[in-house]
Amino acid sequence: MAAIPAVAAMATEQLLLRLQPRADARLADFAAAGQELLLAALNDFLRQDSSLLYLYGEPGSGRSHLLAALCAEAEVLGLSAVLLPLSGMREEDPALLQGLEGQDLIALDDVDAVAGRPVWEEALFHLFNRARARGCRLVFAARQAPLPAGFHLPDLVSRLALAPLWALELPDDAGREALLQAAANRRGLVLEPELRRYLVQRGPRGSGRLLALLETLDRQSLVAGRRLTIPFVRPWLEEEGRTEAL
């Protein structure tokens, strides 16, 4: 790829420094949760230049966690990847998107958060064109498909409509339990069946928040030198319940 202009490269570097670390996620975590067709599409997406994908679903459907897993998988393959949560950036100057096409993969989460904002829609339109010209992979995630998502710029809507659509359903308890067990296996954690069911029944409904809770419990068990049991995790579940209620 050609070099990114110096000003754009500096802006991109500053943006990347400000982004929070991505969630610990792997596509393999989702294999046990009955998402084989989606995982096949995501793996195909990673192995093709200029590929497009648009994921949509309600909060808790795993959109953000899947994007984090996709970026992690890209980096395992030696690709550069960046994940931008646009819900936290809509008050920012959209010029921060300049230069991102230098990445091999751009994942834009909550892309519908900037729908109806003309300067942001135009910036996304131009990013789309630059990324396609450079062979960059683009994946979008939102609550709704492109047409009902509320975008006003027809050219942007037409570009987003080029991406294959995947609707994500809210996982049931069996799917959440399988996802939790797969993530625990990857971490070398022992989750007794009773504890696993307890976490699924009492923990957050969203798969991303559920796995973030597991990450927290893993760290705290190491700090305390204790294994994961229901009495140990109960205070953390109560705190998570208070957070989710806010």
C-alpha positions as CSV (number, residue, x, y, z in Angstrom):
1,M,0.0,0.0,0.0
2,A,1.1,3.6,-0.6
3,A,2.3,5.6,2.4
4,I,-0.3,7.5,4.4
5,P,0.2,11.3,4.2
6,A,2.1,12.6,7.2
7,V,-0.8,14.6,8.7
8,A,-3.3,11.8,8.3
9,A,-0.8,9.3,9.7
10,M,-0.3,11.5,12.8
11,A,-4.1,11.9,13.3
12,T,-4.5,8.1,13.0
13,E,-1.7,7.4,15.5
14,Q,-3.3,9.8,18.0
15,L,-6.7,8.2,17.5
16,L,-5.3,4.7,18.1
17,L,-3.6,5.8,21.3
18,R,-6.9,7.1,22.6
19,L,-8.8,3.9,21.9
20,Q,-9.5,1.6,24.9
21,P,-8.1,-1.9,24.7
22,R,-10.4,-4.3,23.0
23,A,-12.2,-7.1,24.8
24,D,-10.5,-10.4,25.1
25,A,-12.3,-12.3,22.4
26,R,-11.8,-15.0,19.8
27,L,-14.0,-16.2,17.0
28,A,-13.5,-19.8,18.3
29,D,-15.5,-18.8,21.4
30,F,-18.6,-18.5,19.3
31,A,-18.2,-21.8,17.5
32,A,-19.7,-23.7,20.5
33,A,-22.7,-21.4,20.6
34,G,-24.2,-22.5,17.2
35,Q,-22.8,-19.7,15.1
36,E,-21.0,-21.9,12.5
37,L,-22.5,-20.2,9.4
38,L,-21.6,-16.7,10.7
39,L,-18.1,-17.8,11.7
40,A,-17.6,-19.2,8.2
41,A,-18.6,-15.8,6.7
42,L,-16.3,-14.0,9.1
43,N,-13.3,-16.2,8.2
44,D,-14.0,-15.7,4.5
45,F,-14.2,-12.0,5.1
46,L,-10.8,-12.0,6.7
47,R,-9.2,-13.8,3.8
48,Q,-10.3,-11.5,1.0
49,D,-9.1,-8.0,0.2
50,S,-11.7,-5.3,-0.1
51,S,-14.3,-7.5,1.7
52,L,-17.4,-6.0,3.3
53,L,-19.7,-7.1,6.1
54,Y,-22.6,-5.5,8.0
55,L,-23.7,-7.0,11.3
56,Y,-26.9,-5.8,13.0
57,G,-28.9,-6.8,16.1
58,E,-30.2,-5.5,19.4
59,P,-27.9,-4.7,22.3
60,G,-26.8,-8.0,23.9
61,S,-26.7,-9.8,20.6
62,G,-22.9,-9.9,20.7
63,R,-22.1,-7.3,17.9
64,S,-19.3,-5.5,19.7
65,H,-17.8,-8.8,21.0
66,L,-17.8,-10.3,17.5
67,L,-16.0,-7.2,16.1
68,A,-13.4,-7.5,18.8
69,A,-12.9,-11.2,18.1
70,L,-12.7,-10.5,14.3
71,C,-9.9,-7.9,14.9
72,A,-8.1,-10.3,17.2
73,E,-8.3,-13.0,14.5
74,A,-7.0,-10.5,11.9
75,E,-4.0,-9.8,14.0
76,V,-3.3,-13.5,14.4
77,L,-3.2,-13.6,10.6
78,G,-0.7,-10.8,10.5
79,L,-3.2,-8.1,9.5
80,S,-3.5,-4.7,11.1
81,A,-6.9,-3.9,12.5
82,V,-8.7,-1.1,14.3
83,L,-12.0,-1.1,16.1
84,L,-13.8,2.2,16.5
85,P,-16.9,2.5,18.7
86,L,-18.7,5.4,17.0
87,S,-21.2,5.7,19.8
88,G,-18.5,7.3,21.9
89,M,-17.2,9.5,19.0
90,R,-20.1,11.3,17.5
91,E,-19.2,14.6,19.2
92,E,-15.7,14.3,17.8
93,D,-14.4,15.8,14.6
94,P,-15.0,13.1,11.9
95,A,-11.6,14.1,10.4
96,L,-10.2,11.5,12.8
97,L,-11.2,9.0,10.1
98,Q,-8.5,10.3,7.8
99,G,-5.8,7.8,7.2
100,L,-7.6,4.7,8.7
101,E,-7.6,3.2,5.2
102,G,-4.0,2.4,5.9
103,Q,-5.2,-0.5,8.2
104,D,-5.9,-3.9,6.7
105,L,-9.2,-4.1,8.6
106,I,-11.5,-1.3,9.9
107,A,-14.3,-2.3,12.2
108,L,-16.9,0.4,12.9
109,D,-19.1,-0.4,15.8
110,D,-22.5,1.4,16.5
111,V,-22.2,3.0,13.0
112,D,-25.8,4.1,13.3
113,A,-24.9,6.4,16.2
114,V,-23.8,9.0,13.7
115,A,-26.7,8.5,11.4
116,G,-28.4,11.9,10.6
117,R,-25.2,13.9,11.2
118,P,-24.2,15.2,7.8
119,V,-20.5,15.8,8.4
120,W,-20.1,12.3,9.9
121,E,-22.1,10.7,7.1
122,E,-20.0,12.4,4.5
123,A,-16.8,11.4,6.3
124,L,-18.0,7.7,6.4
125,F,-18.8,7.9,2.7
126,H,-15.3,9.1,1.8
127,L,-13.7,6.6,4.2
128,F,-15.6,3.8,2.5
129,N,-14.3,4.9,-0.9
130,R,-10.7,5.3,0.2
131,A,-10.8,1.9,2.0
132,R,-12.2,0.1,-1.1
133,A,-9.6,1.7,-3.3
134,R,-6.8,0.5,-1.1
135,G,-8.1,-3.1,-0.7
136,C,-9.0,-2.6,3.0
137,R,-11.6,-4.8,4.7
138,L,-14.6,-3.0,6.2
139,V,-17.0,-4.3,8.8
140,F,-19.9,-2.4,10.2
141,A,-22.1,-3.1,13.2
142,A,-25.4,-1.4,14.2
143,R,-28.8,-2.0,15.7
144,Q,-30.5,-2.0,12.3
145,A,-29.8,-2.7,8.7
146,P,-28.5,0.2,6.5
147,L,-31.9,1.3,5.1
148,P,-33.9,1.7,8.4
149,A,-30.8,2.9,10.4
150,G,-31.6,6.5,9.7
151,F,-28.8,7.6,7.3
152,H,-29.7,10.6,5.2
153,L,-26.9,10.6,2.6
154,P,-28.1,8.4,-0.3
155,D,-24.6,7.7,-1.5
156,L,-23.6,6.4,1.9
157,V,-26.7,4.2,2.1
158,S,-25.9,2.8,-1.3
159,R,-22.4,2.0,-0.2
160,L,-23.5,0.3,3.0
161,A,-26.1,-1.7,1.1
162,L,-23.2,-3.4,-0.8
163,A,-22.1,-5.2,2.3
164,P,-23.5,-8.7,3.0
165,L,-26.0,-8.5,5.9
166,W,-26.0,-10.7,9.0
167,A,-28.7,-10.4,11.5
168,L,-27.7,-11.3,15.1
169,E,-30.2,-12.8,17.4
170,L,-30.1,-12.5,21.2
171,P,-28.5,-15.7,22.5
172,D,-30.6,-18.1,24.6
173,D,-29.3,-19.5,27.9
174,A,-27.9,-22.6,26.2
175,G,-26.0,-20.4,23.7
176,R,-24.7,-18.1,26.4
177,E,-23.6,-21.1,28.5
178,A,-21.7,-22.6,25.6
179,L,-20.0,-19.3,24.9
180,L,-19.0,-18.9,28.5
181,Q,-17.6,-22.4,28.6
182,A,-15.6,-21.9,25.4
183,A,-14.1,-18.7,26.8
184,A,-13.3,-20.4,30.1
185,N,-11.6,-23.3,28.3
186,R,-9.4,-20.9,26.4
187,R,-8.4,-19.2,29.6
188,G,-7.7,-22.5,31.4
189,L,-10.5,-21.8,33.9
190,V,-12.6,-24.5,35.6
191,L,-16.3,-23.7,35.6
192,E,-18.3,-26.3,37.4
193,P,-21.7,-26.9,35.7
194,E,-23.5,-25.4,38.7
195,L,-21.4,-22.2,38.6
196,R,-21.8,-21.9,34.8
197,R,-25.5,-22.1,35.1
198,Y,-25.4,-19.6,38.0
199,L,-23.4,-17.1,35.9
200,V,-25.8,-17.5,32.9
201,Q,-28.9,-17.1,35.0
202,R,-27.8,-14.3,37.3
203,G,-25.2,-12.5,35.0
204,P,-25.7,-9.9,32.3
205,R,-27.8,-10.9,29.4
206,G,-25.5,-9.5,26.7
207,S,-22.8,-11.9,25.6
208,G,-20.1,-9.2,25.5
209,R,-20.8,-8.1,29.1
210,L,-21.1,-11.8,30.2
211,L,-17.6,-12.5,28.8
212,A,-16.2,-9.2,30.3
213,L,-17.5,-10.4,33.7
214,L,-15.7,-13.7,33.2
215,E,-12.5,-11.7,32.4
216,T,-12.9,-9.8,35.7
217,L,-13.6,-12.9,37.7
218,D,-10.5,-14.5,36.2
219,R,-8.3,-11.6,37.3
220,Q,-9.9,-11.4,40.8
221,S,-9.5,-15.1,41.4
222,L,-5.8,-14.8,40.6
223,V,-5.4,-11.8,42.9
224,A,-7.2,-13.6,45.7
225,G,-5.6,-17.0,45.1
226,R,-9.0,-18.6,45.1
227,R,-10.9,-20.8,42.6
228,L,-14.1,-19.6,41.1
229,T,-17.1,-20.7,43.2
230,I,-20.6,-19.3,43.7
231,P,-19.8,-17.6,47.0
232,F,-16.7,-16.0,45.4
233,V,-18.5,-14.7,42.3
234,R,-21.7,-13.6,44.1
235,P,-20.5,-10.1,45.1
236,W,-19.2,-9.4,41.6
237,L,-22.6,-10.5,40.1
238,E,-24.4,-8.2,42.5
239,E,-22.1,-5.3,41.4
240,E,-22.7,-6.2,37.8
241,G,-26.4,-6.1,38.4
242,R,-26.2,-2.7,39.9
243,T,-24.1,-1.5,36.9
244,E,-26.5,-3.0,34.3
245,A,-29.5,-1.3,36.1
246,L,-28.0,2.2,35.7
